[in-house]
């Protein structure tokens, strides 16, 4: 997801978001690794967990 934060001249902060084009594939992929991801740093894998950024 891409996010843009701006401040309206009248005071409130606004947030605009845009989903990644492959959102469904990413969600399916993340569901298959959800239990393994927290253990990765313990196995000396210090890479990021978001390959789509």
Beta strands, then each sheet from edge to edge (+ up, - down):
strand 1: 2-7
strand 2: 13-18
sheet 1: 1+ 2-
end
